Amino acid sequence: MIGLVNVPIQQLMERRIRPWINKKIIEYIGEPEPTLVDFICSKVLAGSAPQGILDDVQMVSCDLGIEPFIWKD
């Protein structure tokens, strides 16, 4: 049986979440955008609600001149 491991959130953020967010940003806009990655990571660490993060990212992406990359059906 595998037990649960208590991993500090900062370690999880740096090793798994930040690289994944960075990869997704690069896939969408074609280049790294460290400021946007930092922004999203700070929202996740602050415990922001998912919808709040989506709303903020949409607003920031417009400020950066990036087409919105969150589609809703």
C-alpha positions as CSV (number, residue, x, y, z in Angstrom):
1,M,0.0,0.0,0.0
2,I,1.3,3.4,-0.9
3,G,0.9,6.1,1.8
4,L,0.2,9.7,1.2
5,V,3.2,11.9,1.3
6,N,3.0,15.4,2.7
7,V,4.7,17.6,0.1
8,P,5.0,21.3,0.9
9,I,2.9,23.4,-1.5
10,Q,5.9,25.6,-2.5
11,Q,7.9,22.5,-3.5
12,L,4.9,21.1,-5.5
13,M,4.5,24.5,-7.2
14,E,8.1,24.7,-8.3
15,R,8.5,21.0,-9.4
16,R,5.1,20.2,-11.0
17,I,2.6,23.0,-11.3
18,R,4.8,25.9,-12.6
19,P,6.4,23.8,-15.3
20,W,3.0,22.5,-16.4
21,I,1.5,26.1,-16.5
22,N,4.6,27.3,-18.4
23,K,4.2,24.4,-20.9
24,K,0.6,25.3,-21.5
25,I,1.3,29.0,-22.0
26,I,4.1,28.1,-24.6
27,E,1.7,25.7,-26.4
28,Y,-0.9,28.5,-26.7
29,I,1.1,31.6,-27.5
30,G,4.2,30.0,-28.9
31,E,6.7,31.5,-26.5
32,P,7.4,31.7,-22.7
33,E,5.6,34.4,-20.8
34,P,7.2,34.3,-17.3
35,T,5.1,37.2,-16.0
36,L,1.8,35.4,-16.8
37,V,3.1,32.2,-15.3
38,D,4.1,34.0,-12.2
39,F,0.7,35.7,-12.0
40,I,-1.2,32.3,-12.4
41,C,1.1,30.6,-9.8
42,S,0.6,33.4,-7.3
43,K,-3.2,33.1,-7.7
44,V,-3.0,29.3,-7.1
45,L,-0.8,29.8,-4.0
46,A,-3.2,32.4,-2.7
47,G,-6.0,29.8,-2.9
48,S,-8.0,31.8,-5.4
49,A,-11.2,30.2,-6.7
50,P,-10.9,28.6,-10.1
51,Q,-13.4,31.0,-11.7
52,G,-11.5,34.0,-10.2
53,I,-8.3,32.8,-11.7
54,L,-10.0,32.3,-15.1
55,D,-11.5,35.8,-14.9
56,D,-8.1,37.4,-14.0
57,V,-6.2,35.5,-16.7
58,Q,-8.7,36.6,-19.3
59,M,-8.2,40.2,-18.2
60,V,-4.4,39.9,-18.1
61,S,-4.3,38.2,-21.5
62,C,-6.3,41.2,-23.0
63,D,-3.8,43.6,-21.4
64,L,-0.9,41.7,-23.0
65,G,-2.6,41.7,-26.4
66,I,-3.1,37.9,-26.3
67,E,-6.4,36.5,-27.6
68,P,-8.4,35.0,-24.8
69,F,-7.4,31.4,-24.4
70,I,-10.2,30.2,-22.3
71,W,-13.2,29.0,-24.3
72,K,-16.6,28.3,-22.8
73,D,-19.2,26.4,-24.7
